[in-house]
Amino acid sequence: MMEYAVYVLKSLSYPKHYVGYTSNLISRFKSHNALGKKGYTIRYRPWVVIHVEFYNSKNEAMSREKFLKSGKGRKWMKNNIHDY
């Protein structure tokens, strides 16, 4: 069975956070810090992982990611993740 990770990144250069999910956490984290990657995260490198949760299904991970990106989810992260 495949395992999915929901993760929260913190930029070391800017006051920014990023929430995502993946089935390969190490590869995905490396891609966020890679020079050649395009997208939101390239502007705010370098990133560090400050929180990870694991789920047995893609749907669970997607649901949790969606929650963490909501207003209630951001409030939860502020109250429960030390470095947020």
FIVO-990991 format. One line per 5 residues: for each residue x, y, z of N, C-alpha, C. Coordinates in pm, whole numbers, plus 50000, padded with zeros to 5 digits. Example, Ala and Ser with C-alpha at 12.3 -4.5 7.8 and 13.67 -1.06 7.14 Angstrom:
// FIVO-990991
51319:49431:50780:51230:49550:50780:51320:49670:50780 | 51285:49775:50708:51367:49894:50714:51290:50003:50787
This chain:
// FIVO-990991
50084:49882:50000:50000:50000:50000:50089:50125:50000 | 50052:50224:49919:50129:50346:49911:50092:50439:50026 | 50191:50509:50077:50170:50604:50186:50187:50745:50130 | 50105:50837:50177:50110:50976:50132:50145:51066:50249 | 50227:51167:50222:50268:51262:50324:50208:51398:50293
50153:51460:50395:50114:51601:50389:50222:51676:50464 | 50277:51780:50403:50392:51847:50462:50373:51998:50463 | 50443:52061:50557:50445:52207:50565:50590:52250:50557 | 50617:52340:50463:50751:52395:50447:50753:52538:50498 | 50869:52580:50545:50890:52718:50587:51010:52773:50511
50995:52891:50454:51105:52955:50385:51203:53011:50487 | 51333:52993:50462:51434:53050:50550:51467:53193:50512 | 51420:53238:50395:51453:53371:50344:51339:53471:50354 | 51217:53422:50359:51098:53507:50358:50997:53454:50459 | 50902:53537:50502:50798:53489:50594:50687:53415:50518
50723:53302:50457:50630:53226:50374:50626:53081:50419 | 50510:53018:50397:50490:52876:50423:50428:52812:50300 | 50446:52682:50288:50389:52608:50175:50336:52476:50227 | 50216:52440:50187:50154:52313:50226:50134:52230:50100 | 50171:52102:50106:50152:52014:49992:50138:51870:50037
50117:51781:49939:50114:51638:49969:50189:51565:49859 | 50239:51447:49892:50318:51369:49797:50324:51224:49840 | 50360:51138:49746:50387:50998:49779:50537:50973:49792 | 50620:51076:49765:50765:51064:49778:50819:51193:49840 | 50821:51198:49971:50855:51320:50044:50996:51370:50014
51093:51283:50012:51232:51326:49991:51249:51388:49853 | 51200:51321:49752:51210:51373:49616:51136:51506:49601 | 51019:51514:49659:50939:51637:49648:51007:51752:49719 | 51064:51727:49837:51135:51832:49910:51255:51882:49830 | 51330:51790:49771:51444:51830:49689:51399:51917:49572
51285:51883:49512:51237:51960:49397:51198:52102:49437 | 51150:52121:49559:51115:52256:49604:51238:52345:49618 | 51353:52286:49648:51476:52363:49664:51564:52362:49540 | 51524:52291:49435:51607:52279:49314:51610:52409:49236 | 51722:52434:49171:51739:52556:49092:51649:52561:48970
51629:52448:48905:51556:52447:48780:51405:52444:48792 | 51352:52425:48912:51208:52412:48929:51138:52547:48910 | 51026:52543:48839:50944:52663:48824:50825:52652:48916 | 50766:52765:48948:50647:52764:49031:50663:52852:49154 | 50565:52843:49241:50558:52929:49359:50682:52918:49447
50729:52796:49473:50833:52777:49574:50971:52824:49532 | 50997:52839:49403:51132:52877:49359:51171:53017:49410 | 51075:53106:49423:51105:53243:49464:51146:53255:49610 | 51109:53158:49690:51127:53172:49835:51225:53071:49894 | 51308:53011:49810:51408:52915:49858:51507:52985:49950
51573:52912:50039:51558:52769:50067:51441:52741:50161 | 51392:52618:50153:51281:52571:50235:51329:52466:50334 | 51262:52459:50448:51284:52350:50544:51148:52289:50577 | 51147:52161:50606:51024:52092:50645:51002:52118:50794 | 50883:52168:50830:50855:52193:50972:50745:52103:51027
50676:52029:50938:50569:51941:50986:50536:51839:50877 | 50514:51714:50919:50475:51607:50826:50370:51519:50893 | 50270:51479:50816:50168:51382:50860:50157:51277:50750 | 50137:51151:50789:50128:51042:50692:49987:50985:50687 | 49942:50951:50565:49809:50896:50542:49818:50775:50451
49722:50683:50465:49721:50561:50385:49654:50578:50250 | 49582:50688:50230:49516:50707:50101:49541:50847:50048 | 49540:50857:49917:49558:50986:49850:49444:51081:49887 | 49322:51028:49894:49207:51112:49928:49219:51174:50066 | 49267:51095:50164:49288:51149:50299:49391:51260:50297
49501:51237:50226:49607:51337:50218:49558:51465:50149 | 49484:51450:50041:49431:51566:49969:49334:51645:50057 | 49253:51575:50133:49157:51640:50222:49229:51718:50332 | 49332:51658:50389:49408:51726:50495:49482:51847:50439 | 49541:51833:50320:49608:51946:50256:49510:52061:50236
49392:52031:50185:49290:52133:50162:49253:52202:50292 | 49237:52124:50400:49205:52183:50530:49316:52276:50577 | 49442:52231:50568:49554:52312:50616:49568:52443:50538 | 49522:52445:50415:49528:52567:50334:49411:52662:50362 | 49313:52617:50440:49196:52699:50474:49229:52791:50592
49139:52882:50620:49157:52971:50735:49167:52895:50866 | 49079:52797:50886:49084:52715:51008:49213:52634:51014 | 49258:52587:50898:49382:52509:50892:49504:52593:50926 | 49508:52716:50875:49620:52806:50909:49621:52836:51058 | 49501:52854:51114:49492:52877:51259:49542:52754:51335
49503:52633:51289:49550:52510:51352:49702:52502:51348 | 49761:52535:51231:49907:52529:51219:49974:52628:51313 | 49919:52749:51322:49977:52850:51411:49975:52802:51556 | 49870:52732:51595:49856:52686:51734:49929:52555:51763 | 49961:52475:51660:50012:52340:51683:50150:52310:51625
50200:52395:51538:50332:52372:51479:50427:52477:51534 | 50528:52432:51604:50619:52521:51677:50681:52630:51589 | 50732:52596:51474:50803:52693:51389:50714:52765:51289 | 50584:52751:51299:50496:52813:51199:50492:52963:51219
